[in-house]
Amino acid sequence: MLPQGREHMRSVLSENGITVEDLIEAPWLEDVRNRGRLRLLESVMHRDGVDAATVVDLSTDLGRMTESLSFLHAMLVVCASFDERLLARWIEGEASRADQLFGMDTDNFDKIATSYLSGLKEEQSSGTREIEYWVPMSDFIELCPRISGNYWRLANRPLREGWVCMNASSGEDSRQRTSRLLKERVREYLDKSCRERMERMSDEFAALFSEPVERITGLLSERVSAELPMSAAVREDWPPCFESAVSELNQGVNVNHVGRVFLASFSRSLGHSQEQTCAFFSGAPDYNAETTSYQVSHVYEREYTPHGCASLKTSARCPVNIGDDRLCDQEWMTHPLKYLRAKQRRRFQAPTEAGPTQESEAKGSVSGNSS
């Protein structure tokens, strides 16, 4: 997953006389395919991502070749699926694995970090004498909005002459904290690489992976169905913004801060318990049960009001374009709670009821209740 990885992969293929067709069907590369399938399976089935440990002996040339090409095989299967959910899960799994490996690699960490960041500084902490890493403010500002938690707000970080201190916190040392920042770069790099491959991939080539694609997408569908939290609320009434936030978290997508606060506050408005609301976040890539419980409790205690449509659009949390949803297109539709009330009224409205059109009634109903 390093930027240098593409050239390394080419050299591994060339030095061993392996073609992509061999990677797909050559009997002697079955161990490579098995390892690739395992990596994919871990990404889909485990919320914590791919296990950093490997059963492959990396002290041998064969082991290193197997580990490298298993990554390539898994990537090709994901690209051949053209499935956004699978792509998101696989990227999250491999990025999480990179996060763990980078945090443990004391010998090569400087080289790894400078492959992703524009610079890196080391200093000894005055209190503990441990190494503290400082990253350029430009890199931190670009990457920190994608990570939840107070630690990742610039106002909470020591800052000096354009450098941000990644000091130890929450049981992680400075190297592990910096690795979490690098994870966002890995995610970005893998997404770009996969989408480039998907654009170039022909239908004929993708068809060569039909068997592993069918197997993994089937498992993914089963997993998503099993994980999706259900409640007494009628899901058909949910506005697209809430549905989108729930689905993205369930698929392992890193929903931004506004999206998470909106989900928690809207879930509270639906009458869900705090436990039900916490369950929505269980698929988040950075999920921590204790932190989630604390933050959701804060939203409930302060009785946060869900964001309105304008705020959600500004924060890139409105998934609807004009024409996608007739109800969202209405001029009076300015808040997701209005959407919910309009849906509920239409669902319970008697078919024989005389009077104005449903559009007018819904508008009057939500306008009256929103004051």
Secondary structure, DSSP 8 states (H G I E B T S, - for coil): --TTHHHHHHHHHHHTT--HHHHHH-GGGHHHHHHHHHHHHHHHH-TT-S-S--SS-TTSHHHHHHHHHHHHHHHHHHHHHT-HHHHHHHHHHHHHHHHHHHHH-TTTHHHHHHHHSS--EEEE-TTT--EEEEEEHHHHHHHGGGS-SGGGSGGGS-EETTEEEE--BTTB-HHHHHHHHHHHHHHHHHHHHHHHHHHH--HHHHHTTHHHHHHHHHHHHHHHHHHS---SS-GGGS-HHHHHHHHHHHTT----HHHHHHHHHHHHHTT--HHHHHHHTTTSTT--HHHHHHHHHHHHHHT-----HHHHHHTT-----TTT-TTTTSTT--SHHHHHHHHHHHHHS-TT--SS-HHHHHHHHHHHHT-
